[in-house]
Amino acid sequence: MVEYTYLIVNLPAGTTREVARQIMTEHAEYGGWELHVVRVHRDGRRRIQLRKKIIRQRSTLRSHT
């Protein structure tokens, strides 16, 4: 089963699509985030939900008991 961690980015009304795109691109390129949900409210605010896979590593070392 895949697990994700989420990041919410709230942008104020008046933020252009270009600026919103640039912010999401930076999070994707430098933080490994992917777009999950974008909600644009009637007053122009944007709520962007990004997600990133949680990678769990298992120990490959065995105990010598």
mmJSON file of the N, C-alpha and C atoms, coordinates in Angstrom:
{"data_MODEL":{"atom_site":{
"group_PDB":["ATOM","ATOM","ATOM","ATOM","ATOM","ATOM","ATOM","ATOM","ATOM","ATOM","ATOM","ATOM","ATOM","ATOM","ATOM","ATOM","ATOM","ATOM","ATOM","ATOM","ATOM","ATOM","ATOM","ATOM","ATOM","ATOM","ATOM","ATOM","ATOM","ATOM","ATOM","ATOM","ATOM","ATOM","ATOM","ATOM","ATOM","ATOM","ATOM","ATOM","ATOM","ATOM","ATOM","ATOM","ATOM","ATOM","ATOM","ATOM","ATOM","ATOM","ATOM","ATOM","ATOM","ATOM","ATOM","ATOM","ATOM","ATOM","ATOM","ATOM","ATOM","ATOM","ATOM","ATOM","ATOM","ATOM","ATOM","ATOM","ATOM","ATOM","ATOM","ATOM","ATOM","ATOM","ATOM","ATOM","ATOM","ATOM","ATOM","ATOM","ATOM","ATOM","ATOM","ATOM","ATOM","ATOM","ATOM","ATOM","ATOM","ATOM","ATOM","ATOM","ATOM","ATOM","ATOM","ATOM","ATOM","ATOM","ATOM","ATOM","ATOM","ATOM","ATOM","ATOM","ATOM","ATOM","ATOM","ATOM","ATOM","ATOM","ATOM","ATOM","ATOM","ATOM","ATOM","ATOM","ATOM","ATOM","ATOM","ATOM","ATOM","ATOM","ATOM","ATOM","ATOM","ATOM","ATOM","ATOM","ATOM","ATOM","ATOM","ATOM","ATOM","ATOM","ATOM","ATOM","ATOM","ATOM","ATOM","ATOM","ATOM","ATOM","ATOM","ATOM","ATOM","ATOM","ATOM","ATOM","ATOM","ATOM","ATOM","ATOM","ATOM","ATOM","ATOM","ATOM","ATOM","ATOM","ATOM","ATOM","ATOM","ATOM","ATOM","ATOM","ATOM","ATOM","ATOM","ATOM","ATOM","ATOM","ATOM","ATOM","ATOM","ATOM","ATOM","ATOM","ATOM","ATOM","ATOM","ATOM","ATOM","ATOM","ATOM","ATOM","ATOM","ATOM","ATOM","ATOM","ATOM","ATOM","ATOM","ATOM","ATOM","ATOM","ATOM"],
"id":[1,2,3,4,5,6,7,8,9,10,11,12,13,14,15,16,17,18,19,20,21,22,23,24,25,26,27,28,29,30,31,32,33,34,35,36,37,38,39,40,41,42,43,44,45,46,47,48,49,50,51,52,53,54,55,56,57,58,59,60,61,62,63,64,65,66,67,68,69,70,71,72,73,74,75,76,77,78,79,80,81,82,83,84,85,86,87,88,89,90,91,92,93,94,95,96,97,98,99,100,101,102,103,104,105,106,107,108,109,110,111,112,113,114,115,116,117,118,119,120,121,122,123,124,125,126,127,128,129,130,131,132,133,134,135,136,137,138,139,140,141,142,143,144,145,146,147,148,149,150,151,152,153,154,155,156,157,158,159,160,161,162,163,164,165,166,167,168,169,170,171,172,173,174,175,176,177,178,179,180,181,182,183,184,185,186,187,188,189,190,191,192,193,194,195],
"type_symbol":["N","C","C","N","C","C","N","C","C","N","C","C","N","C","C","N","C","C","N","C","C","N","C","C","N","C","C","N","C","C","N","C","C","N","C","C","N","C","C","N","C","C","N","C","C","N","C","C","N","C","C","N","C","C","N","C","C","N","C","C","N","C","C","N","C","C","N","C","C","N","C","C","N","C","C","N","C","C","N","C","C","N","C","C","N","C","C","N","C","C","N","C","C","N","C","C","N","C","C","N","C","C","N","C","C","N","C","C","N","C","C","N","C","C","N","C","C","N","C","C","N","C","C","N","C","C","N","C","C","N","C","C","N","C","C","N","C","C","N","C","C","N","C","C","N","C","C","N","C","C","N","C","C","N","C","C","N","C","C","N","C","C","N","C","C","N","C","C","N","C","C","N","C","C","N","C","C","N","C","C","N","C","C","N","C","C","N","C","C","N","C","C","N","C","C"],
"label_atom_id":["N","CA","C","N","CA","C","N","CA","C","N","CA","C","N","CA","C","N","CA","C","N","CA","C","N","CA","C","N","CA","C","N","CA","C","N","CA","C","N","CA","C","N","CA","C","N","CA","C","N","CA","C","N","CA","C","N","CA","C","N","CA","C","N","CA","C","N","CA","C","N","CA","C","N","CA","C","N","CA","C","N","CA","C","N","CA","C","N","CA","C","N","CA","C","N","CA","C","N","CA","C","N","CA","C","N","CA","C","N","CA","C","N","CA","C","N","CA","C","N","CA","C","N","CA","C","N","CA","C","N","CA","C","N","CA","C","N","CA","C","N","CA","C","N","CA","C","N","CA","C","N","CA","C","N","CA","C","N","CA","C","N","CA","C","N","CA","C","N","CA","C","N","CA","C","N","CA","C","N","CA","C","N","CA","C","N","CA","C","N","CA","C","N","CA","C","N","CA","C","N","CA","C","N","CA","C","N","CA","C","N","CA","C","N","CA","C","N","CA","C","N","CA","C","N","CA","C"],
"label_alt_id":[null,null,null,null,null,null,null,null,null,null,null,null,null,null,null,null,null,null,null,null,null,null,null,null,null,null,null,null,null,null,null,null,null,null,null,null,null,null,null,null,null,null,null,null,null,null,null,null,null,null,null,null,null,null,null,null,null,null,null,null,null,null,null,null,null,null,null,null,null,null,null,null,null,null,null,null,null,null,null,null,null,null,null,null,null,null,null,null,null,null,null,null,null,null,null,null,null,null,null,null,null,null,null,null,null,null,null,null,null,null,null,null,null,null,null,null,null,null,null,null,null,null,null,null,null,null,null,null,null,null,null,null,null,null,null,null,null,null,null,null,null,null,null,null,null,null,null,null,null,null,null,null,null,null,null,null,null,null,null,null,null,null,null,null,null,null,null,null,null,null,null,null,null,null,null,null,null,null,null,null,null,null,null,null,null,null,null,null,null,null,null,null,null,null,null],
"label_comp_id":["MET","MET","MET","VAL","VAL","VAL","GLU","GLU","GLU","TYR","TYR","TYR","THR","THR","THR","TYR","TYR","TYR","LEU","LEU","LEU","ILE","ILE","ILE","VAL","VAL","VAL","ASN","ASN","ASN","LEU","LEU","LEU","PRO","PRO","PRO","ALA","ALA","ALA","GLY","GLY","GLY","THR","THR","THR","THR","THR","THR","ARG","ARG","ARG","GLU","GLU","GLU","VAL","VAL","VAL","ALA","ALA","ALA","ARG","ARG","ARG","GLN","GLN","GLN","ILE","ILE","ILE","MET","MET","MET","THR","THR","THR","GLU","GLU","GLU","HIS","HIS","HIS","ALA","ALA","ALA","GLU","GLU","GLU","TYR","TYR","TYR","GLY","GLY","GLY","GLY","GLY","GLY","TRP","TRP","TRP","GLU","GLU","GLU","LEU","LEU","LEU","HIS","HIS","HIS","VAL","VAL","VAL","VAL","VAL","VAL","ARG","ARG","ARG","VAL","VAL","VAL","HIS","HIS","HIS","ARG","ARG","ARG","ASP","ASP","ASP","GLY","GLY","GLY","ARG","ARG","ARG","ARG","ARG","ARG","ARG","ARG","ARG","ILE","ILE","ILE","GLN","GLN","GLN","LEU","LEU","LEU","ARG","ARG","ARG","LYS","LYS","LYS","LYS","LYS","LYS","ILE","ILE","ILE","ILE","ILE","ILE","ARG","ARG","ARG","GLN","GLN","GLN","ARG","ARG","ARG","SER","SER","SER","THR","THR","THR","LEU","LEU","LEU","ARG","ARG","ARG","SER","SER","SER","HIS","HIS","HIS","THR","THR","THR"],
"label_asym_id":["A","A","A","A","A","A","A","A","A","A","A","A","A","A","A","A","A","A","A","A","A","A","A","A","A","A","A","A","A","A","A","A","A","A","A","A","A","A","A","A","A","A","A","A","A","A","A","A","A","A","A","A","A","A","A","A","A","A","A","A","A","A","A","A","A","A","A","A","A","A","A","A","A","A","A","A","A","A","A","A","A","A","A","A","A","A","A","A","A","A","A","A","A","A","A","A","A","A","A","A","A","A","A","A","A","A","A","A","A","A","A","A","A","A","A","A","A","A","A","A","A","A","A","A","A","A","A","A","A","A","A","A","A","A","A","A","A","A","A","A","A","A","A","A","A","A","A","A","A","A","A","A","A","A","A","A","A","A","A","A","A","A","A","A","A","A","A","A","A","A","A","A","A","A","A","A","A","A","A","A","A","A","A","A","A","A","A","A","A","A","A","A","A","A","A"],
"label_entity_id":["1","1","1","1","1","1","1","1","1","1","1","1","1","1","1","1","1","1","1","1","1","1","1","1","1","1","1","1","1","1","1","1","1","1","1","1","1","1","1","1","1","1","1","1","1","1","1","1","1","1","1","1","1","1","1","1","1","1","1","1","1","1","1","1","1","1","1","1","1","1","1","1","1","1","1","1","1","1","1","1","1","1","1","1","1","1","1","1","1","1","1","1","1","1","1","1","1","1","1","1","1","1","1","1","1","1","1","1","1","1","1","1","1","1","1","1","1","1","1","1","1","1","1","1","1","1","1","1","1","1","1","1","1","1","1","1","1","1","1","1","1","1","1","1","1","1","1","1","1","1","1","1","1","1","1","1","1","1","1","1","1","1","1","1","1","1","1","1","1","1","1","1","1","1","1","1","1","1","1","1","1","1","1","1","1","1","1","1","1","1","1","1","1","1","1"],
"label_seq_id":[1,1,1,2,2,2,3,3,3,4,4,4,5,5,5,6,6,6,7,7,7,8,8,8,9,9,9,10,10,10,11,11,11,12,12,12,13,13,13,14,14,14,15,15,15,16,16,16,17,17,17,18,18,18,19,19,19,20,20,20,21,21,21,22,22,22,23,23,23,24,24,24,25,25,25,26,26,26,27,27,27,28,28,28,29,29,29,30,30,30,31,31,31,32,32,32,33,33,33,34,34,34,35,35,35,36,36,36,37,37,37,38,38,38,39,39,39,40,40,40,41,41,41,42,42,42,43,43,43,44,44,44,45,45,45,46,46,46,47,47,47,48,48,48,49,49,49,50,50,50,51,51,51,52,52,52,53,53,53,54,54,54,55,55,55,56,56,56,57,57,57,58,58,58,59,59,59,60,60,60,61,61,61,62,62,62,63,63,63,64,64,64,65,65,65],
"pdbx_PDB_ins_code":[null,null,null,null,null,null,null,null,null,null,null,null,null,null,null,null,null,null,null,null,null,null,null,null,null,null,null,null,null,null,null,null,null,null,null,null,null,null,null,null,null,null,null,null,null,null,null,null,null,null,null,null,null,null,null,null,null,null,null,null,null,null,null,null,null,null,null,null,null,null,null,null,null,null,null,null,null,null,null,null,null,null,null,null,null,null,null,null,null,null,null,null,null,null,null,null,null,null,null,null,null,null,null,null,null,null,null,null,null,null,null,null,null,null,null,null,null,null,null,null,null,null,null,null,null,null,null,null,null,null,null,null,null,null,null,null,null,null,null,null,null,null,null,null,null,null,null,null,null,null,null,null,null,null,null,null,null,null,null,null,null,null,null,null,null,null,null,null,null,null,null,null,null,null,null,null,null,null,null,null,null,null,null,null,null,null,null,null,null,null,null,null,null,null,null],
"Cartn_x":[0.836,0.0,0.888,0.558,1.329,0.813,1.741,1.383,1.936,1.196,1.593,1.63,2.45,2.41,1.911,1.199,0.543,1.056,1.018,1.398,0.298,-0.226,-1.266,-0.624,-0.87,-0.377,-1.6,-1.761,-2.863,-2.336,-2.954,-2.56,-3.691,-3.374,-4.411,-5.066,-6.227,-6.912,-5.993,-6.042,-5.194,-3.902,-3.6,-2.417,-2.688,-1.795,-2.012,-1.773,-2.306,-2.088,-0.608,0.096,1.527,2.305,1.983,2.669,2.325,1.06,0.652,1.394,1.5,2.211,3.678,4.282,5.692,5.929,5.036,5.165,5.055,4.07,3.896,5.084,5.62,6.773,7.984,8.221,9.354,9.217,8.007,7.787,8.016,7.598,7.761,9.229,9.935,11.326,12.27,12.11,13.069,12.633,11.328,10.863,10.288,10.109,9.567,8.059,7.366,5.913,5.196,3.996,3.149,1.795,1.151,-0.139,-1.206,-2.014,-3.103,-4.455,-4.676,-5.949,-5.699,-6.427,-6.439,-7.877,-8.123,-9.465,-9.38,-10.148,-10.216,-11.547,-11.472,-12.678,-13.301,-14.543,-15.251,-14.588,-13.967,-13.313,-11.919,-11.475,-10.196,-9.05,-9.268,-8.212,-8.01,-6.783,-6.485,-5.98,-6.438,-5.947,-5.384,-4.075,-3.388,-2.908,-3.261,-2.822,-1.822,-0.609,0.453,0.69,1.216,1.515,2.852,3.431,4.713,4.652,5.155,5.166,6.089,5.635,6.47,7.145,8.461,9.212,9.784,9.32,9.801,10.883,12.002,13.094,13.153,13.305,13.438,14.91,15.239,16.624,17.007,18.174,18.662,19.638,19.879,20.801,20.038,20.641,20.028,20.773,20.037,20.687,21.334,22.431,23.175,22.85,21.639,21.246,20.97],
"Cartn_y":[-1.18,0.0,1.253,2.209,3.442,4.448,5.069,6.108,7.437,8.502,9.845,10.785,11.816,12.956,14.129,15.043,16.124,17.485,18.427,19.817,20.696,21.599,22.526,23.887,24.451,25.782,26.655,27.705,28.646,29.91,30.271,31.477,32.494,33.754,34.77,35.12,35.743,36.235,37.223,37.205,38.1,37.457,36.263,35.545,35.055,35.363,34.975,33.48,32.956,31.551,31.274,32.225,32.067,31.927,32.751,32.672,31.358,30.956,29.685,28.52,28.548,27.502,27.467,28.63,28.713,28.135,28.428,27.904,26.384,25.856,24.4,23.732,24.353,23.809,23.725,24.755,24.749,23.647,23.47,22.394,21.026,20.878,19.594,19.313,20.303,20.093,19.927,20.737,20.743,19.941,19.683,18.957,17.588,17.281,15.979,15.865,16.989,16.984,16.847,16.256,16.176,16.782,17.303,17.954,16.92,17.198,16.303,16.974,18.16,18.868,20.367,21.048,22.513,22.952,23.813,24.356,25.867,26.433,27.883,28.336,29.177,29.666,30.808,31.095,32.159,33.521,33.749,35.055,35.122,34.045,34.055,33.39,33.014,32.304,30.926,30.431,29.077,28.246,27.017,26.046,24.883,24.709,23.687,22.603,21.37,20.241,19.429,19.33,18.56,17.302,16.27,15.046,14.484,13.683,13.043,11.643,10.662,9.293,9.182,8.405,8.083,6.76,6.76,5.553,5.02,3.866,3.238,2.23,2.341,1.41,0.38,-0.85,-1.929,-2.211,-2.556,-2.876,-4.191,-4.211,-5.438,-6.172,-5.604,-6.242,-7.251,-8.38,-9.403,-9.408,-9.665,-9.749,-11.133,-11.205,-12.453,-13.103,-13.532,-14.186,-15.648],
"Cartn_z":[0.0,0.0,0.0,-0.833,-0.946,0.086,0.798,1.758,1.257,1.557,1.132,2.318,2.192,3.093,2.258,2.882,2.148,2.581,1.635,1.881,1.312,2.122,1.689,1.447,0.262,-0.088,-0.338,0.46,0.291,-0.375,-1.49,-2.203,-2.135,-1.874,-1.736,-3.07,-2.974,-4.176,-4.881,-6.197,-6.961,-7.423,-6.91,-7.371,-8.788,-9.692,-11.086,-11.277,-12.372,-12.7,-12.909,-13.487,-13.74,-12.435,-11.454,-10.161,-9.466,-9.515,-8.915,-9.572,-10.898,-11.631,-11.224,-11.092,-10.722,-9.326,-8.392,-7.026,-7.032,-7.761,-7.827,-8.514,-9.557,-10.267,-9.353,-8.556,-7.635,-6.592,-6.063,-5.086,-5.73,-6.985,-7.679,-7.984,-8.503,-8.903,-7.725,-6.711,-5.612,-4.395,-4.276,-3.108,-3.413,-4.69,-5.052,-4.863,-4.761,-4.556,-5.89,-5.851,-7.031,-6.713,-7.737,-7.574,-7.258,-6.236,-5.866,-6.122,-5.559,-5.706,-5.775,-6.652,-6.67,-6.509,-5.545,-5.354,-5.471,-6.386,-6.545,-5.957,-4.937,-4.275,-5.072,-4.791,-5.511,-5.37,-4.228,-4.018,-4.644,-5.305,-6.005,-5.269,-4.003,-3.264,-3.879,-3.785,-4.255,-3.095,-3.023,-2.032,-2.832,-2.749,-3.524,-2.578,-2.883,-2.072,-2.889,-2.348,-2.979,-2.154,-2.779,-2.038,-2.47,-1.556,-1.803,-1.197,-1.933,-1.427,-0.225,0.75,1.898,1.577,1.563,1.264,2.569,2.937,4.174,3.806,4.467,4.208,5.316,4.916,5.889,6.099,7.299,7.612,6.939,6.333,5.695,6.6,7.758,8.717,9.56,9.778,10.631,11.972,13.021,14.317,14.454,15.143,15.296,16.614,16.78,18.052,17.85],
"occupancy":[1.0,1.0,1.0,1.0,1.0,1.0,1.0,1.0,1.0,1.0,1.0,1.0,1.0,1.0,1.0,1.0,1.0,1.0,1.0,1.0,1.0,1.0,1.0,1.0,1.0,1.0,1.0,1.0,1.0,1.0,1.0,1.0,1.0,1.0,1.0,1.0,1.0,1.0,1.0,1.0,1.0,1.0,1.0,1.0,1.0,1.0,1.0,1.0,1.0,1.0,1.0,1.0,1.0,1.0,1.0,1.0,1.0,1.0,1.0,1.0,1.0,1.0,1.0,1.0,1.0,1.0,1.0,1.0,1.0,1.0,1.0,1.0,1.0,1.0,1.0,1.0,1.0,1.0,1.0,1.0,1.0,1.0,1.0,1.0,1.0,1.0,1.0,1.0,1.0,1.0,1.0,1.0,1.0,1.0,1.0,1.0,1.0,1.0,1.0,1.0,1.0,1.0,1.0,1.0,1.0,1.0,1.0,1.0,1.0,1.0,1.0,1.0,1.0,1.0,1.0,1.0,1.0,1.0,1.0,1.0,1.0,1.0,1.0,1.0,1.0,1.0,1.0,1.0,1.0,1.0,1.0,1.0,1.0,1.0,1.0,1.0,1.0,1.0,1.0,1.0,1.0,1.0,1.0,1.0,1.0,1.0,1.0,1.0,1.0,1.0,1.0,1.0,1.0,1.0,1.0,1.0,1.0,1.0,1.0,1.0,1.0,1.0,1.0,1.0,1.0,1.0,1.0,1.0,1.0,1.0,1.0,1.0,1.0,1.0,1.0,1.0,1.0,1.0,1.0,1.0,1.0,1.0,1.0,1.0,1.0,1.0,1.0,1.0,1.0,1.0,1.0,1.0,1.0,1.0,1.0],
"B_iso_or_equiv":[0.0,0.0,0.0,0.0,0.0,0.0,0.0,0.0,0.0,0.0,0.0,0.0,0.0,0.0,0.0,0.0,0.0,0.0,0.0,0.0,0.0,0.0,0.0,0.0,0.0,0.0,0.0,0.0,0.0,0.0,0.0,0.0,0.0,0.0,0.0,0.0,0.0,0.0,0.0,0.0,0.0,0.0,0.0,0.0,0.0,0.0,0.0,0.0,0.0,0.0,0.0,0.0,0.0,0.0,0.0,0.0,0.0,0.0,0.0,0.0,0.0,0.0,0.0,0.0,0.0,0.0,0.0,0.0,0.0,0.0,0.0,0.0,0.0,0.0,0.0,0.0,0.0,0.0,0.0,0.0,0.0,0.0,0.0,0.0,0.0,0.0,0.0,0.0,0.0,0.0,0.0,0.0,0.0,0.0,0.0,0.0,0.0,0.0,0.0,0.0,0.0,0.0,0.0,0.0,0.0,0.0,0.0,0.0,0.0,0.0,0.0,0.0,0.0,0.0,0.0,0.0,0.0,0.0,0.0,0.0,0.0,0.0,0.0,0.0,0.0,0.0,0.0,0.0,0.0,0.0,0.0,0.0,0.0,0.0,0.0,0.0,0.0,0.0,0.0,0.0,0.0,0.0,0.0,0.0,0.0,0.0,0.0,0.0,0.0,0.0,0.0,0.0,0.0,0.0,0.0,0.0,0.0,0.0,0.0,0.0,0.0,0.0,0.0,0.0,0.0,0.0,0.0,0.0,0.0,0.0,0.0,0.0,0.0,0.0,0.0,0.0,0.0,0.0,0.0,0.0,0.0,0.0,0.0,0.0,0.0,0.0,0.0,0.0,0.0,0.0,0.0,0.0,0.0,0.0,0.0],
"pdbx_formal_charge":[null,null,null,null,null,null,null,null,null,null,null,null,null,null,null,null,null,null,null,null,null,null,null,null,null,null,null,null,null,null,null,null,null,null,null,null,null,null,null,null,null,null,null,null,null,null,null,null,null,null,null,null,null,null,null,null,null,null,null,null,null,null,null,null,null,null,null,null,null,null,null,null,null,null,null,null,null,null,null,null,null,null,null,null,null,null,null,null,null,null,null,null,null,null,null,null,null,null,null,null,null,null,null,null,null,null,null,null,null,null,null,null,null,null,null,null,null,null,null,null,null,null,null,null,null,null,null,null,null,null,null,null,null,null,null,null,null,null,null,null,null,null,null,null,null,null,null,null,null,null,null,null,null,null,null,null,null,null,null,null,null,null,null,null,null,null,null,null,null,null,null,null,null,null,null,null,null,null,null,null,null,null,null,null,null,null,null,null,null,null,null,null,null,null,null],
"auth_seq_id":[1,1,1,2,2,2,3,3,3,4,4,4,5,5,5,6,6,6,7,7,7,8,8,8,9,9,9,10,10,10,11,11,11,12,12,12,13,13,13,14,14,14,15,15,15,16,16,16,17,17,17,18,18,18,19,19,19,20,20,20,21,21,21,22,22,22,23,23,23,24,24,24,25,25,25,26,26,26,27,27,27,28,28,28,29,29,29,30,30,30,31,31,31,32,32,32,33,33,33,34,34,34,35,35,35,36,36,36,37,37,37,38,38,38,39,39,39,40,40,40,41,41,41,42,42,42,43,43,43,44,44,44,45,45,45,46,46,46,47,47,47,48,48,48,49,49,49,50,50,50,51,51,51,52,52,52,53,53,53,54,54,54,55,55,55,56,56,56,57,57,57,58,58,58,59,59,59,60,60,60,61,61,61,62,62,62,63,63,63,64,64,64,65,65,65],
"auth_comp_id":["MET","MET","MET","VAL","VAL","VAL","GLU","GLU","GLU","TYR","TYR","TYR","THR","THR","THR","TYR","TYR","TYR","LEU","LEU","LEU","ILE","ILE","ILE","VAL","VAL","VAL","ASN","ASN","ASN","LEU","LEU","LEU","PRO","PRO","PRO","ALA","ALA","ALA","GLY","GLY","GLY","THR","THR","THR","THR","THR","THR","ARG","ARG","ARG","GLU","GLU","GLU","VAL","VAL","VAL","ALA","ALA","ALA","ARG","ARG","ARG","GLN","GLN","GLN","ILE","ILE","ILE","MET","MET","MET","THR","THR","THR","GLU","GLU","GLU","HIS","HIS","HIS","ALA","ALA","ALA","GLU","GLU","GLU","TYR","TYR","TYR","GLY","GLY","GLY","GLY","GLY","GLY","TRP","TRP","TRP","GLU","GLU","GLU","LEU","LEU","LEU","HIS","HIS","HIS","VAL","VAL","VAL","VAL","VAL","VAL","ARG","ARG","ARG","VAL","VAL","VAL","HIS","HIS","HIS","ARG","ARG","ARG","ASP","ASP","ASP","GLY","GLY","GLY","ARG","ARG","ARG","ARG","ARG","ARG","ARG","ARG","ARG","ILE","ILE","ILE","GLN","GLN","GLN","LEU","LEU","LEU","ARG","ARG","ARG","LYS","LYS","LYS","LYS","LYS","LYS","ILE","ILE","ILE","ILE","ILE","ILE","ARG","ARG","ARG","GLN","GLN","GLN","ARG","ARG","ARG","SER","SER","SER","THR","THR","THR","LEU","LEU","LEU","ARG","ARG","ARG","SER","SER","SER","HIS","HIS","HIS","THR","THR","THR"],
"auth_asym_id":["A","A","A","A","A","A","A","A","A","A","A","A","A","A","A","A","A","A","A","A","A","A","A","A","A","A","A","A","A","A","A","A","A","A","A","A","A","A","A","A","A","A","A","A","A","A","A","A","A","A","A","A","A","A","A","A","A","A","A","A","A","A","A","A","A","A","A","A","A","A","A","A","A","A","A","A","A","A","A","A","A","A","A","A","A","A","A","A","A","A","A","A","A","A","A","A","A","A","A","A","A","A","A","A","A","A","A","A","A","A","A","A","A","A","A","A","A","A","A","A","A","A","A","A","A","A","A","A","A","A","A","A","A","A","A","A","A","A","A","A","A","A","A","A","A","A","A","A","A","A","A","A","A","A","A","A","A","A","A","A","A","A","A","A","A","A","A","A","A","A","A","A","A","A","A","A","A","A","A","A","A","A","A","A","A","A","A","A","A","A","A","A","A","A","A"],
"auth_atom_id":["N","CA","C","N","CA","C","N","CA","C","N","CA","C","N","CA","C","N","CA","C","N","CA","C","N","CA","C","N","CA","C","N","CA","C","N","CA","C","N","CA","C","N","CA","C","N","CA","C","N","CA","C","N","CA","C","N","CA","C","N","CA","C","N","CA","C","N","CA","C","N","CA","C","N","CA","C","N","CA","C","N","CA","C","N","CA","C","N","CA","C","N","CA","C","N","CA","C","N","CA","C","N","CA","C","N","CA","C","N","CA","C","N","CA","C","N","CA","C","N","CA","C","N","CA","C","N","CA","C","N","CA","C","N","CA","C","N","CA","C","N","CA","C","N","CA","C","N","CA","C","N","CA","C","N","CA","C","N","CA","C","N","CA","C","N","CA","C","N","CA","C","N","CA","C","N","CA","C","N","CA","C","N","CA","C","N","CA","C","N","CA","C","N","CA","C","N","CA","C","N","CA","C","N","CA","C","N","CA","C","N","CA","C","N","CA","C","N","CA","C","N","CA","C","N","CA","C"],
"pdbx_PDB_model_num":[1,1,1,1,1,1,1,1,1,1,1,1,1,1,1,1,1,1,1,1,1,1,1,1,1,1,1,1,1,1,1,1,1,1,1,1,1,1,1,1,1,1,1,1,1,1,1,1,1,1,1,1,1,1,1,1,1,1,1,1,1,1,1,1,1,1,1,1,1,1,1,1,1,1,1,1,1,1,1,1,1,1,1,1,1,1,1,1,1,1,1,1,1,1,1,1,1,1,1,1,1,1,1,1,1,1,1,1,1,1,1,1,1,1,1,1,1,1,1,1,1,1,1,1,1,1,1,1,1,1,1,1,1,1,1,1,1,1,1,1,1,1,1,1,1,1,1,1,1,1,1,1,1,1,1,1,1,1,1,1,1,1,1,1,1,1,1,1,1,1,1,1,1,1,1,1,1,1,1,1,1,1,1,1,1,1,1,1,1,1,1,1,1,1,1]
}}}
